[in-house]
Amino acid sequence: MAEVKVKLFANLREKAGTSELQLSGEKVIDILLSLTEKYPELKLLIFEELERESKAPIMCGSINVLVNGNNIRHLDGLDTLLSDADELAVLPPVSGG
């Protein structure tokens, strides 16, 4: 299992009360589930309601998750494998100009 630095931004950081923490997991989904277990108030910000049939979590379309600066949507999604010292950034939608 990889030890990963998780960085939270904007309202995710505010809800969790921290901007950075260490979590362990083999894949991105493991880290996100650990994160939402530790901070249940983040669950509905990161995941849509669980699919009834498969019980598999579905990430909200507006959330971006980056592994070492690469969006997981361009990698293997929630199944992206992690290595020690990887950095996972979780970003909510932001606007401004």
C-alpha positions in Angstrom: 0.0 0.0 0.0 1.3 3.4 -0.9 1.6 6.4 1.5 0.2 9.3 -0.4 0.1 13.0 0.4 -3.5 14.3 -0.1 -4.1 18.0 -0.7 -7.5 19.5 -0.3 -8.6 22.8 -1.8 -11.4 25.4 -1.4 -14.6 24.1 0.4 -13.1 20.6 0.8 -10.3 22.1 2.8 -12.7 24.2 4.9 -15.0 21.2 5.6 -12.1 18.9 6.6 -10.3 21.6 8.6 -7.0 20.8 7.0 -5.3 21.4 3.6 -3.0 18.3 3.6 -2.9 14.9 5.1 -1.2 11.5 4.6 -3.4 8.4 3.7 -2.6 4.9 2.5 -4.1 3.1 -0.4 -3.3 1.0 -3.5 -5.6 3.0 -5.8 -7.2 6.4 -6.0 -10.6 5.0 -4.9 -9.0 3.6 -1.7 -7.7 7.0 -0.8 -11.0 8.8 -1.6 -12.9 6.2 0.5 -10.5 6.6 3.4 -10.8 10.4 3.1 -14.6 10.4 3.2 -14.5 7.9 6.1 -12.2 10.2 8.0 -14.3 13.3 7.0 -17.9 12.1 6.3 -18.9 15.7 5.4 -16.8 15.4 2.2 -18.7 12.3 0.9 -21.5 14.2 -0.9 -19.0 16.7 -2.3 -16.8 14.0 -3.8 -19.2 11.2 -4.6 -22.6 11.0 -6.2 -25.0 8.7 -4.4 -24.0 5.1 -4.5 -25.3 3.2 -7.5 -28.0 0.9 -6.1 -27.1 -2.3 -8.0 -23.3 -2.3 -7.8 -22.8 -0.2 -4.7 -19.7 1.2 -6.5 -19.0 4.9 -5.7 -19.2 7.3 -8.6 -17.2 10.5 -8.5 -19.1 13.7 -8.9 -18.5 15.1 -12.4 -17.5 18.5 -11.1 -14.6 17.1 -8.9 -11.1 16.9 -10.3 -8.6 14.5 -8.8 -5.0 14.8 -9.8 -2.2 12.4 -9.2 1.2 14.2 -9.5 -0.6 16.9 -11.6 -2.3 14.5 -14.0 -6.1 14.3 -14.0 -7.2 10.7 -13.2 -9.8 11.0 -16.0 -6.8 10.8 -18.4 -5.2 7.9 -16.4 -7.2 4.9 -15.1 -9.8 6.9 -13.3 -10.6 5.7 -9.8 -8.6 2.6 -10.5 -5.3 4.6 -11.0 -2.6 2.8 -9.1 -0.6 4.8 -6.6 3.1 4.7 -5.4 4.8 5.9 -2.3 5.4 9.7 -2.4 2.6 10.3 -4.9 0.6 13.5 -4.4 -3.1 13.4 -4.8 -4.9 16.7 -5.2 -8.7 17.0 -4.8 -10.2 20.1 -6.4 -13.8 21.2 -6.3 -15.2 23.3 -9.2 -14.0 26.9 -8.9 -15.0 30.0 -10.7 -13.8 33.5 -10.9 -11.8 35.6 -13.2 
